[in-house]
Structures are given as C-alpha cells and as structure tokens.
Amino acid sequence: MPFHLMRWFSRPLRNSCDEFELPSGLCDAISNRAYRKWIRRYDTLGAGDRAAIRRHIERLPRRPLVSVILTSSQARPAAQSHRSLRSIVEQLYPDWEIWLPAAAAGSPDFWARGDRRIRFMPPDGGETAAANAALKSAGGEFVVFLNAGDLLAEHALYMLAATLAANPEADLVYSDSDSCDVRGTRCWPQFKPDWDPDLALGQDLLGRSCAMRVALVNGLGGLREEFEPAAQYELRLRSAFSVDAQRIRHIPAVLHHCSMGPPAPPEYCSPSHWEAARRAVRQCRAAAEFRIEPVPEFPFWNRLHAPMPEPPPLVSVIVPTRDRADLLAECARGVLERTDYPALEFLVVDNDSVEESTFALFATLRGDPRVRIIRSPGPFNFSALVNLGVSAASGHVILLLNNDISVPSPGWLREMVSQALRPEIGAVGAKLIYPNGSVQHAGVALLPDGRVHHAFRLADRGDPGYFGRLALTRSCLAVTGACLAVRREVFAEAGGLDAENFAIAFNDIDLCLRIGARGYRVICTPLAELVHWESASRGSDRRGARLARARKEHACLLSRWPAQFRHDPYGNPNLTCTWDKRGVALCRPHAVAPWCETEGALSGAPSAGQELPVRS
C-alpha cells in the first residue's frame, strides 16, 4: 500500500466532514464551506416547492412503484438503518415500498411498523441472498439499493418519477450525490457527467444513487455474492453495459447522501472493495480487451490500457508551421527521437516561411526518411494546411500536432493510437501541460454562456482533478487540435476541417462535434502527456483584425451547434468547469427543476441560464 495511504488509514476515525479528509486532491476541489453556502441558496426546498412537487406528482402520466432495498451491516448500529428508513418514509413521492433486513422486524424501537409499504427480507442466506430474494418479490418497476446510514433527499423519488415520465424508455437513472456524517452535515459533493463508458470503467460513475429497472436486474441474475463487498457496483456495471446508452439517464441534482461511515464511503476506504470492484471491471464485456491496473496514488480507480495490434499501423503526424524554427526543431526531436512508436511519418506543412534558420532546419529534417516538407503558400489558414497534409499522408491514423508541442516521455503516441483504433472512438486528445507545470488542456467543455473552455485549466500537473477527471480517461465533446489523433476514415467521414468558416480558430471543436454527430465518442487520455507552449508561434487573437476574425468564427460555432452549448453531457449544470488554486466553482444551476417548468421559479428553486460562482 502506498505510504501516503498508510498514513491516511492510520488516522483516528472521526465522524465530522470538517475534521476528516480523504487523500489530497480526491474531492477537495470544492470546500465544505462553499458547498454549504450552495445548499442554502440552491438546494433547499421551501413550502412552495413542496406544494408544487405534490401538484406535479398528481399530473404525472404514470407513477411507477419504486422498490427500495435497505442493506445493513453488523458494523452499522440500528440507528443508521432507522435514519435511512425515515428518509424513505418522508419522501414527497408516495409510491414506494421498502425492503428491510429481517432483524429490523424485532427491533424494540421500530417506529414505522404500521406502514404497509414496509416489508421484510427473508432471515436466512446472508445479505446478498436476502437482497436477491427481495428483488424477486419486489412489486416495483425500479429498484434502489440503500446502504444503512445512506439518506435520500425528500424529493429523490419524485425526481426519479419525473425523469421516467420524460424518458419512459430508461432502464437506469442515476443522480449526483454527496456524503453525510452522523451529525447530518453534508459534504464532498460528487457532481457527475452524463453516461460515459470509459469513466464508468475507471470509477463507480453511477454510484449508490442509481435506480435500475427490476426486470433488467432480475433478468441478469441479480447480485453476485462472489463480488462482495462490491456486488452492487458489479450489478450496476453489468446492467449499464447490457443496455443501449440512450437508456441510461442522469439527474443533475444531489439526491443521495452517502453515509460517511466512519470514516468515509467504503469505495475509498477498503482495499477489499477496490479489488472486488477491479474484478468486476475485468469481467465486464466492455473491458474485455483492456489491460486494467490501479491508478498510481489512487488505487480505488482503474487505469485501462487499450490493446495495440502487431504490427502497429502507420501514423501520419501533421505539423503546420511558418518559421519559428526553434519550436519546430524541438517538436521534431520529440516526435522523431524521443517517441517510442515504430511506424510514423512526419509531415511539415510549410506556409510561406522566409527565415534562413527555417530552411536550414528543413534541410536537416529531410535527412530522415520519415520526414516530408509540403509547401502551401498563401494566407495562413490552419484548416486548409491540415487538410492538405492529410491528403498527402499515408497513415491509417492521423495525428494533428502543433509546432509548439514538446515531448517529455516516449509512450504518448502509443497510448493515443491504441485509443484511436477503438471502433467506437472518433478522436483522442492528450493532457497538455504548460511549461510551468500547470494543466493547459484536458478536454474541452462547452458552456451555456457560449464559452469554449479548457476544463480544469491551471490545475497542478499531478492533481487528479475533480473526482479523477485528470487521472482517468474520459469522454468530452471536443479536444484541442494542438494534439489530436483520429483514424483517417473518420476524418474523411466528418469532412475534414472546415477551411471556409474556421480558418484559424474553433476548427478543432467543429471537427470533434461533427465526429460526435456521427455516433463516435471523443475522449481525452491523461496517459498521453505533452508540453504545450499555446499559440507561441501564432500569437494572440485578442486585438485588431484577429479579434474580429475570432469573433466571427465563434459566432459561426454557436449558430452551428446550439444544442451542444445548451447542454454539454460531459459537464454538469451545477459546476462552472473553471479551475483555480481553490479548485472548481459551484454555480446557480442552469437546469430547470421539473416542478418549475410550468409554475415558474419558487422559493429555493434555481433559475435557468445564470451562473453565479459560489466560493468559500
């Protein structure tokens, strides 16, 4: 076990969110003080909200029964189970049943025995067998597993029913979550993206806040005892990868409060849980071809290595340039001398270079049979230069690379190519680092106010990011063309870069969105890490004619992809996606609560489209 985790486990157990800390960088990107402020402003129901929710429940076209299965542990006192039960009994949505451990029936302080919606699991066979028996006897259409001590927000089951009314085809529905200590203090919010298969294999994305269709989980055989203590995770994983992605829905609201323990949720505390979860991933059909290993420093997450065919396919590295021989020379050395990929060609697309140092460099580069220099005179048009390079390329995989990129380690291209060869993947981006060691790029987020934002920009190089977003391979709407791998046929299918409307800026974003529109996913891998000087050769677009051109291209992007700016599925409407030394910022949610859609904003309800950062 890593030494820093040994020190962590040796700490005295505490029950307070303010006193206990998970490993640095795990989820401390949002301070508990800022989160409590956000809860008061945007996540506290008032009397008007509750009245509106009850009226909406009456208008729902269908009201599915939800079965809640409460799992207990001898390590948890009975009071924990009673707290969980009370959170169900107090639900605003009335159509539920709850299955309790048989031992609860004889509890002398059992206070809700008169409610017919409360039922008991059989006493024999152990926890997993009892839960499976409850699954087979459940009358509900959907099931929610609730660990002893976990709480549901009072509107959780209503939000589930409202989501199912809008998406009747859904088989799995999950929400955001947080943790709750024994004093009821909420902390460590996990604001999740929509369904992301890669992220779900790297960590428990769905989490304990997941409702599953009962017919689906029974058809899959229910819980498997051999995966304890991660049997619920294994069932969620097996269920998610057995249905179409469109049947998995995410509610961007904190509806599930995980019991801290003590000292913290078991998925972070227990090595036995980590290993069982990793075994679950290894047996998942979606991960059959991957090599899976723990993330260094954070062994509760998984790192997945895609296979590489033998022999590896030819990669065409395309580098547009105009002078700046110093940058190009470093880029070329990194690719040709410090990269361990055996089959590549290096195509320099030269746009009217005039300096003698550049011509001298070209003469040197031509001595390497892998290098070609392609002349392209005329006004600088990045998209046209790339398209010309692709037309001259011979590789099965195209790698777009800026001339201001340097290579610190050899394995980056092998990682990007192995991911780009996966048939469901359309484009692959790398983790780019500024020379000062902070993050420049780890995927692009599109925000409702029209911004195109590099997610987690300025985070420290070694920071895992918000719940692992900088440590795990994950999907995003777009990645930067400064380093982008794409199969040649996918580039052609998408039509290449749009040289007419995006000569300089946003051509990479537009390409990725067109690739995504054809059913491929775009991913960013942290295992390919490069240094990026960012526009060192081209300069800034913040003044004069360049500013006017950039604004025109931005307006074109907005008009072409309005739906993607309204909702980035790989972000979260409760986060700004910006980053500074204090982490990410919470904001006023820009998702309209379902009970407000026809009645207008009520007390405690968020207004759509506004972002007010919440800081401690």
C-alpha positions in Angstrom: 0.0 0.0 0.0 1.4 3.5 -0.9 2.9 5.2 2.2 0.6 8.2 1.9 -2.4 6.0 2.1 -0.9 4.0 5.0 -0.7 7.3 6.9 -4.3 8.2 5.9 -5.6 4.8 7.2 -3.7 5.2 10.5 -5.5 8.4 11.4 -8.0 8.3 14.2 -11.6 7.7 13.0 -13.8 10.8 13.1 -17.4 11.4 12.3 -17.2 15.1 11.1 -17.0 16.2 7.5 -15.0 19.2 8.7 -12.5 17.1 10.6 -11.9 14.1 8.3 -10.1 14.4 5.0 -9.8 12.0 2.1 -6.5 11.8 0.2 -5.4 15.2 -1.1 -7.0 16.0 -4.4 -9.7 13.4 -4.4 -12.7 15.6 -3.8 -11.4 18.7 -2.0 -11.8 20.8 -5.1 -15.0 22.2 -3.5 -14.7 23.3 0.0 -17.3 22.2 2.5 -17.9 25.9 3.4 -18.7 26.7 -0.2 -20.9 23.7 -0.6 -23.0 24.6 2.5 -23.5 28.0 1.0 -24.6 26.5 -2.3 -27.0 24.1 -0.4 -28.6 27.1 1.3 -29.1 29.0 -1.9 -30.0 26.4 -4.5 -30.6 23.0 -2.8 -33.1 23.7 0.0 -36.8 23.2 -0.7 -39.3 25.7 0.6 -43.0 25.2 1.3 -43.8 26.5 -2.2 -41.5 23.9 -3.8 -43.1 21.1 -1.9 -46.6 22.2 -2.8 -45.6 22.4 -6.5 -44.0 19.0 -6.4 -47.1 17.5 -4.9 -49.2 19.1 -7.7 -46.8 17.8 -10.3 -47.0 14.3 -8.9 -50.8 14.4 -9.3 -50.3 15.4 -13.0 -47.7 12.7 -13.8 -48.9 10.5 -16.7 -47.7 7.4 -14.8 -46.4 6.8 -11.3 -44.2 3.8 -11.2 -43.8 2.0 -7.9 -40.2 2.2 -6.6 -38.7 -0.7 -4.5 -36.0 0.4 -2.1 -33.8 -2.4 -0.7 -32.0 -1.4 2.6 -28.8 -3.4 3.1 -27.4 -3.4 6.6 -24.1 -4.5 8.2 -23.3 -5.6 11.7 -20.7 -2.8 11.8 -23.5 -0.3 11.5 -25.7 0.5 14.5 -29.5 0.1 14.2 -29.8 3.9 14.4 -28.2 4.1 10.9 -30.9 1.9 9.4 -33.6 3.9 11.1 -32.2 7.2 9.6 -32.3 5.6 6.2 -35.8 4.3 6.7 -37.0 7.7 7.9 -35.6 9.3 4.7 -37.9 7.0 2.7 -41.0 7.4 4.8 -40.7 11.2 4.4 -40.5 11.1 0.6 -42.7 13.6 -1.2 -43.4 10.8 -3.8 -45.8 8.3 -2.1 -45.5 5.3 -4.5 -42.7 3.2 -3.0 -42.1 0.1 -0.9 -39.0 -0.6 1.2 -37.5 -4.0 2.0 -35.7 -4.1 5.4 -33.4 -6.8 6.9 -35.4 -9.3 8.8 -33.7 -8.3 12.0 -35.4 -4.9 11.9 -38.8 -6.5 12.5 -37.9 -7.4 16.0 -36.3 -4.1 16.9 -38.0 -2.7 20.1 -37.7 0.8 18.8 -39.0 0.1 15.3 -41.3 3.1 14.8 -42.9 2.6 11.4 -44.3 -1.0 11.6 -47.8 0.2 10.7 -46.9 1.3 7.2 -47.9 -1.4 4.7 -45.2 -0.2 2.3 -42.6 -1.5 4.7 -41.7 -5.2 4.1 -39.0 -7.5 5.3 -36.5 -9.7 3.6 -36.2 -13.4 4.5 -34.0 -14.1 7.5 -31.8 -16.8 6.0 -29.0 -16.9 3.5 -26.9 -13.8 4.2 -27.2 -10.2 3.0 -26.7 -10.9 -0.8 -29.2 -13.8 -0.8 -31.8 -11.8 1.1 -31.4 -8.8 -1.3 -31.9 -11.1 -4.3 -35.0 -12.6 -2.7 -36.3 -9.1 -2.2 -35.6 -8.4 -5.8 -37.6 -11.4 -7.0 -40.5 -10.4 -4.7 -40.4 -6.7 -5.4 -43.5 -5.1 -6.7 -41.7 -2.1 -8.0 -40.8 -1.2 -11.6 -37.5 0.2 -10.4 -35.2 -0.7 -7.5 -32.9 1.5 -5.4 -30.3 -0.1 -3.1 -29.8 2.0 0.0 -26.9 1.1 2.4 -27.6 1.5 6.1 -26.9 5.1 7.0 -27.5 6.4 3.5 -30.2 9.0 3.0 -32.4 10.1 0.1 -33.3 13.7 -0.4 -37.0 14.2 0.3 -37.7 14.8 -3.4 -35.4 12.0 -4.7 -38.1 9.5 -5.7 -40.2 12.3 -7.2 -37.2 13.4 -9.4 -36.9 9.7 -10.4 -40.6 9.5 -11.4 -40.4 12.8 -13.3 -37.4 11.6 -15.2 -39.1 8.4 -16.1 -42.2 10.3 -17.2 -40.0 12.2 -19.6 -37.9 9.2 -20.6 -40.1 6.1 -20.4 -37.5 4.0 -22.2 -34.9 4.5 -19.4 -33.5 1.4 -17.7 -31.0 3.1 -15.3 -31.3 6.5 -13.8 -28.6 8.0 -11.5 -28.1 11.3 -9.8 -25.4 13.4 -8.2 -24.6 12.6 -4.6 -22.7 13.8 -1.6 -21.6 12.4 1.8 -23.3 12.9 5.1 -21.8 12.5 8.6 -23.6 11.3 11.7 -24.5 14.9 12.6 -26.3 15.3 9.3 -23.6 17.6 7.8 -23.4 17.3 4.0 -20.0 17.4 2.3 -17.9 16.2 -0.6 -20.5 16.7 -3.4 -20.0 14.5 -6.5 -21.4 16.3 -9.5 -21.4 13.8 -12.3 -21.4 13.9 -16.1 -24.0 12.1 -18.2 -23.2 8.4 -19.0 -19.6 7.9 -20.0 -18.5 4.3 -20.6 -14.8 4.9 -20.2 -15.2 6.9 -16.9 -17.6 4.2 -15.6 -14.9 1.5 -16.0 -12.4 3.8 -14.3 -14.6 4.5 -11.3 -18.1 3.9 -9.9 -19.7 6.6 -12.0 -23.3 5.5 -11.4 -22.7 5.1 -7.7 -25.1 4.3 -5.0 -27.5 6.9 -6.3 -28.7 4.6 -9.1 -32.2 3.2 -9.8 -32.4 0.2 -12.0 -35.3 -1.5 -13.8 -36.3 -4.5 -11.7 -37.0 -6.7 -14.8 -33.5 -5.9 -16.1 -31.6 -6.8 -12.9 -33.6 -9.9 -12.3 -33.0 -11.0 -15.9 -29.3 -10.6 -15.3 -29.4 -12.8 -12.2 -29.3 -10.1 -9.5 -26.4 -9.6 -7.2 -23.4 -11.9 -7.3 -22.0 -12.9 -3.9 -18.5 -13.5 -5.2 -18.1 -9.8 -5.9 -18.8 -8.7 -2.3 -18.1 -6.1 -0.9 -18.6 -4.5 -4.4 -21.6 -6.6 -5.5 -23.8 -3.6 -6.0 -21.2 -1.9 -8.2 -20.8 -5.1 -10.2 -24.6 -5.3 -10.7 -24.7 -1.6 -11.8 -21.8 -2.2 -14.2 -23.3 -5.3 -15.7 -26.7 -3.7 -16.1 -25.3 -0.5 -17.7 -23.3 -2.3 -20.3 -26.2 -4.6 -21.2 -28.4 -1.8 -22.4 -28.2 0.9 -25.0 -26.5 4.1 -23.8 -29.7 6.1 -24.5 -31.5 4.1 -21.8 -29.2 5.4 -19.1 -30.3 8.8 -17.7 -28.6 11.2 -15.3 -30.4 13.6 -13.0 -28.0 16.6 -12.3 -29.2 17.1 -8.7 -27.9 15.9 -5.3 -30.5 13.3 -4.3 -28.4 10.7 -2.5 -26.4 11.3 0.7 -23.9 8.5 1.3 -23.1 7.6 4.8 -19.5 8.6 5.7 -19.0 5.5 7.8 -16.9 6.3 9.7 -14.5 7.3 8.4 -15.6 7.6 4.7 -17.5 5.8 1.9 -16.2 2.2 1.6 -15.3 2.6 -2.0 -12.5 4.9 -0.9 -11.6 3.2 2.4 -11.5 -0.5 1.8 -8.7 -2.3 -0.2 -11.0 -5.3 -0.4 -13.6 -3.1 -2.0 -11.1 -1.9 -4.5 -10.0 -5.4 -5.6 -13.6 -6.7 -5.8 -14.5 -3.6 -7.9 -11.5 -4.2 -10.2 -12.5 -7.9 -10.6 -16.0 -6.6 -11.6 -14.4 -4.4 -14.3 -12.2 -7.2 -15.6 -15.2 -9.5 -16.2 -17.3 -6.7 -17.8 -17.6 -7.4 -21.5 -16.9 -3.7 -22.3 -13.4 -4.1 -20.8 -12.6 -7.5 -22.2 -9.7 -6.2 -24.4 -8.2 -3.7 -21.9 -5.3 -4.3 -19.5 -6.5 -2.9 -16.2 -4.4 -1.7 -13.3 -4.8 0.7 -10.4 -4.2 4.3 -10.8 -0.9 5.2 -9.0 -1.6 7.1 -5.8 -5.4 6.5 -6.1 -5.9 2.7 -6.1 -9.6 2.9 -5.8 -9.7 3.9 -9.5 -8.8 1.9 -12.6 -6.5 2.7 -15.5 -7.4 1.0 -18.7 -4.8 0.3 -21.4 -6.2 -0.4 -24.9 -4.5 -3.1 -27.0 -2.2 -2.3 -29.9 -2.2 -4.5 -33.0 1.0 -6.0 -34.3 2.5 -4.6 -36.4 1.3 -1.1 -35.3 -0.4 0.9 -38.0 1.4 3.8 -39.7 0.7 7.2 -38.1 1.0 10.4 -40.1 2.0 13.3 -37.8 0.9 16.6 -39.5 2.5 19.8 -38.3 1.6 23.1 -39.9 4.2 25.8 -39.5 5.5 29.2 -40.5 9.1 29.9 -39.4 9.8 29.6 -35.7 12.5 27.0 -36.4 13.3 26.8 -32.6 9.8 25.5 -31.8 9.6 23.2 -34.8 13.1 21.7 -34.1 12.1 20.8 -30.6 8.8 19.3 -31.8 10.5 17.3 -34.4 13.2 16.0 -32.0 10.4 15.0 -29.6 8.5 13.0 -32.2 11.4 11.5 -34.2 13.9 10.9 -31.4 12.0 10.7 -28.0 8.9 8.8 -29.1 8.9 5.0 -28.9 6.3 4.4 -31.7 7.9 2.5 -34.5 5.7 3.4 -37.5 5.3 7.1 -38.2 5.8 9.7 -40.8 6.4 13.4 -40.0 4.7 15.8 -42.5 5.6 19.5 -42.1 3.1 21.7 -44.0 5.0 25.0 -44.5 3.1 28.2 -45.0 5.5 30.8 -46.5 8.4 30.5 -44.2 11.1 33.1 -45.0 13.8 32.7 -42.4 17.2 31.1 -43.2 17.1 29.2 -39.9 13.9 27.5 -41.0 15.3 26.5 -44.4 18.4 25.1 -42.6 16.1 23.1 -40.3 14.2 21.8 -43.3 17.4 20.6 -44.9 18.3 18.7 -41.8 14.9 17.2 -41.4 14.9 15.9 -45.0 17.8 13.6 -44.0 15.3 11.5 -42.1 13.3 9.3 -44.5 10.2 9.6 -42.3 10.0 13.4 -42.9 8.4 15.2 -45.8 8.1 19.0 -46.2 5.0 20.1 -48.1 4.8 23.7 -49.4 1.5 25.6 -49.1 1.9 29.3 -50.0 -0.8 32.0 -49.4 -2.7 33.5 -46.5 -2.4 31.4 -43.3 -5.4 29.0 -43.0 -4.8 26.4 -40.4 -7.7 24.2 -41.6 -6.5 24.3 -45.2 -3.0 23.4 -44.2 -4.1 20.4 -42.2 -6.4 19.2 -44.9 -3.5 19.4 -47.4 -1.3 17.4 -45.1 -4.0 14.7 -44.7 -4.4 14.5 -48.4 -0.6 13.8 -48.7 -0.5 11.4 -45.8 -0.2 7.7 -46.0 -1.0 6.7 -42.4 -4.0 4.8 -41.1 -4.1 7.2 -38.1 -3.7 11.0 -38.5 -2.2 13.0 -35.6 -2.7 16.7 -35.7 0.2 18.4 -33.8 1.1 22.0 -33.2 4.7 23.0 -33.8 4.8 24.4 -30.2 4.5 20.9 -28.6 7.4 19.2 -26.9 7.6 15.6 -25.9 8.7 14.8 -22.3 8.3 11.0 -22.3 8.2 8.3 -25.0 4.9 6.4 -24.6 2.4 9.2 -25.5 1.8 8.2 -29.2 1.3 4.5 -28.5 -1.4 5.5 -25.9 -3.2 7.8 -28.3 -3.1 5.4 -31.3 -4.3 2.5 -29.2 -7.3 4.5 -28.1 -8.0 5.9 -31.6 -8.1 2.4 -33.1 -11.1 1.5 -30.9 -14.1 1.4 -33.4 -16.4 3.5 -31.2 -13.8 6.2 -30.7 -13.7 9.1 -33.2 -11.0 11.4 -31.8 -8.4 11.2 -29.0 -6.9 14.2 -27.2 -3.9 14.3 -24.8 -3.3 16.0 -21.5 -1.3 19.1 -22.3 0.9 20.9 -19.7 2.2 24.4 -19.7 6.0 24.8 -19.3 5.4 25.9 -15.7 3.8 22.5 -14.8 0.1 23.5 -14.7 -2.6 22.0 -16.9 -3.3 23.7 -20.2 -5.7 21.2 -21.7 -7.6 18.1 -20.6 -10.7 18.2 -22.8 -12.9 21.0 -23.9 -16.2 22.0 -22.2 -19.0 24.0 -23.9 -20.8 26.3 -21.5 -24.3 27.8 -21.8 -23.0 31.3 -21.9 -21.2 30.5 -25.2 -17.7 29.9 -23.8 -15.4 27.2 -25.2 -13.4 26.3 -22.1 -10.4 24.0 -21.4 -11.7 22.0 -18.5 -9.5 22.1 -15.3 -7.1 24.5 -16.9 -4.4 25.7 -14.4 -4.7 22.7 -12.2 -1.4 21.3 -10.9 0.1 18.7 -13.2 -0.1 15.9 -10.5 -3.6 16.8 -9.4 -6.2 14.0 -10.1 -8.8 16.7 -10.8 -12.4 16.7 -9.6 -13.2 13.1 -8.7 -10.4 11.8 -11.0 -11.2 13.8 -14.1 -7.5 14.5 -14.7 -6.4 11.0 -13.8 -8.9 8.9 -15.8 -9.6 8.5 -19.5 -13.0 10.2 -20.1 -15.3 11.4 -22.8 -15.7 15.0 -23.8 -17.4 16.9 -26.6 -14.1 18.1 -28.1 -10.4 18.1 -27.7 -7.9 20.6 -29.0 -6.3 20.2 -32.4 -2.9 21.0 -30.8 -2.7 17.2 -30.3 -5.5 15.2 -31.8 -5.5 11.6 -33.1 -8.1 10.4 -35.5 -8.5 7.4 -37.9 -8.1 8.5 -41.5 -11.6 7.2 -42.4 -13.2 9.0 -39.6 -11.5 12.3 -40.6 -12.8 11.8 -44.1 -16.3 10.8 -43.0 -16.6 14.0 -41.0 -15.4 16.1 -44.0 -12.1 17.2 -42.6 -11.6 20.7 -41.1 -13.9 23.5 -42.3 -11.4 25.8 -44.1 -14.1 28.2 -45.2 -15.7 29.0 -41.8 -13.0 28.2 -39.4 -9.7 29.2 -41.0 -7.8 29.7 -37.6 -9.9 29.1 -34.5 -12.5 26.6 -33.4 -11.9 24.3 -36.4 -10.9 21.5 -34.0 -14.0 22.0 -31.9 -16.2 21.9 -35.0 -14.5 18.8 -36.3 -15.0 17.0 -33.0 -18.6 17.9 -32.8 -19.1 16.6 -36.4 -17.4 13.4 -35.4 -19.7 13.1 -32.4 -22.7 13.8 -34.5 -21.8 10.6 -36.5 -22.1 8.5 -33.4 -18.4 8.3 -32.4 -17.1 9.4 -29.0 -14.3 11.8 -28.3 -12.0 11.0 -25.4 -9.1 12.6 -23.6 -6.4 10.4 -22.0 -4.1 11.5 -19.2 -1.6 8.8 -20.2 -0.5 10.9 -23.2 1.1 13.9 -21.6 2.9 16.6 -23.6 4.1 20.2 -23.0 2.3 22.9 -25.0 3.5 26.5 -25.3 0.0 27.5 -26.6 0.0 29.9 -29.5 3.7 30.6 -29.2 4.1 30.6 -33.0 0.7 32.2 -34.0 0.3 34.8 -31.4 -2.9 36.1 -29.6 -6.3 36.7 -31.1 -7.2 39.5 -28.6 -6.9 42.6 -30.8 -7.5 44.2 -34.2 -8.3 42.1 -37.2 -7.5 38.9 -35.4 -10.1 39.6 -32.7 -12.7 40.4 -35.4 -12.0 37.1 -37.2 -12.1 35.1 -33.9 -15.4 36.6 -33.0 -16.8 35.7 -36.4 -15.6 32.1 -36.1 -17.0 31.9 -32.6 -20.4 33.2 -33.8 -20.4 30.5 -36.5 -19.7 27.8 -34.0 -22.5 29.0 -31.8 -25.0 29.1 -34.6 -24.0 25.6 -35.9 -24.0 23.8 -32.5 -26.6 25.5 -30.2 -27.8 22.3 -28.6 -24.2 21.3 -27.5 -23.7 24.7 -25.8 -27.1 24.4 -24.0 -26.1 21.0 -22.6 -22.6 19.6 -22.5 -23.3 15.9 -21.5 -19.8 15.6 -20.0 -20.1 18.6 -17.7 -22.6 19.3 -15.0 -25.0 22.3 -14.8 -24.0 22.8 -11.1 -20.4 23.5 -11.9 -18.6 26.3 -13.8 -15.9 23.9 -15.0 -13.3 26.6 -14.3 -10.4 26.0 -12.0 -8.0 28.0 -9.9 -5.9 27.3 -6.9 -9.0 26.7 -4.8 -10.5 24.1 -7.2 -13.7 24.2 -9.2 -16.6 26.6 -8.6 -20.2 25.8 -7.9 -22.8 27.9 -9.6 -26.5 28.6 -9.8 -27.9 25.5 -11.6 -28.7 26.2 -15.2 -31.0 23.1 -15.4 -34.7 23.9 -14.7 -36.3 21.8 -11.9 -39.2 19.8 -13.3 -41.7 21.3 -10.8 -40.7 24.7 -12.0 -41.1 24.2 -15.7 -44.8 25.2 -15.8 -45.1 27.1 -12.5 -42.1 29.4 -12.6 -39.3 29.7 -10.0 -40.4 29.1 -6.4 -38.6 29.6 -3.2 -35.3 27.7 -3.3 -35.7 26.8 -6.9 -32.9 27.6 -9.4 -33.4 30.0 -12.4 -32.1 28.7 -15.7 -29.1 30.0 -17.6 -27.4 32.0 -14.8 -24.0 31.2 -13.4 -23.1 32.8 -10.1 -19.9 31.2 -8.8 -20.0 30.1 -5.2 -16.7 30.4 -3.3 -15.8 30.0 0.3 
